[in-house]
Amino acid sequence: MGHLEIMKKKIEQKVPLLILIRNTHYDLYPPDLRKRMIDAAMRKLKVDAKTLIIDDIESVNWGRGVGYEVNEVDVQTEIKNISATEIRERISKNDNSWKTMIPEGANKVLEDYLKESGLVVWFTGLPKSGKSTISSLVNYKLERMGIKSENVDSKLIRSTFSKDLGFTKEDRLKNLENAKYLTSFLSKNGAYVICSFISPFKDERDKIRKEIEKNSNFVEVYVKASIDICKKRDGEGLYKLAEEGKIQNFTGVSDPYEIPENSEIVLDTEKYTAEECANKVVDYILSFKK
């Protein structure tokens, strides 16, 4: 409703609108969902509007007049106080008053999205075992099939929610806690979330499964590869640096990795290619989806 209020003056003047939607890559609601919500609201209002998803931007720099009009819009206090965080919190508490904060049309799109049953596919394994490569392939294949899929890995979490964390056991657990929160929220809202984390400790993996299974489905994928093979794949030389003591708390060298015993899927990356492993996971997901 806040965004709509900002556009109100131009809507009343029947000015065609171009609405840009930022793909922040870590938003709890994917950009295509937000696009569908805006499109639905504009159709309901019979507004001539085009929506485009753009990559993330951090600032807008205005150097000189280039023919565009810049308007500062005075918005009513009750509308100005609406926040995405508050909407998400009300949704998580099953408080349906969130619907009053979203324009007609858009609320139905979001409601349908929230009714869909989600799935978390959690890849675990040693560093350089092939987790990220295979999980990215799985996500790509699902998207090509039109399945609502989100790819979440350690690099994404550490560059957004866990910027201040290191690699001690305590920090790793905090990082996984952040990952659990994001993946749980996405899956609870109907997404198929493809996750890739070393997640070396069995107790923590079990805790993540238990939490996510309260609202969604969970599939653990163990990406199997020996230490020797992982070292051979290590183009960055991380294992060597860890063995020399230059990297501390490195899983497989100075920190343990507890091998999963009851994973739904085991991928032996010494015997099968990344493509073959990805196809095995996709086949499982499609059978699960049915």
Secondary structure, DSSP 4 states (H G I P E B T S, - for coil): -HHHHHHHHHHHTT--EEEEEEE-SS-SS-HHHHHHHHHHHHHHHT--EEEEEEE--S-----S--S---------HHHHT--HHHHHHHHHTT-GGGGGGS-TTHHHHHHHHHHS--EEEEEE-STTSSHHHHHHHHHHHHHHTT--EEEEEHHHHHHHTTTT--SSHHHHHHHHHHHHHHHHHHHHTT-EEEEE-----HHHHHHHHHHHTTTSEEEEEEEE--HHHHHHH-TT-HHHHHHTTSS-S-BTTTB-----SS-SEEEETTTS-HHHHHHHHHHHHHHHH-
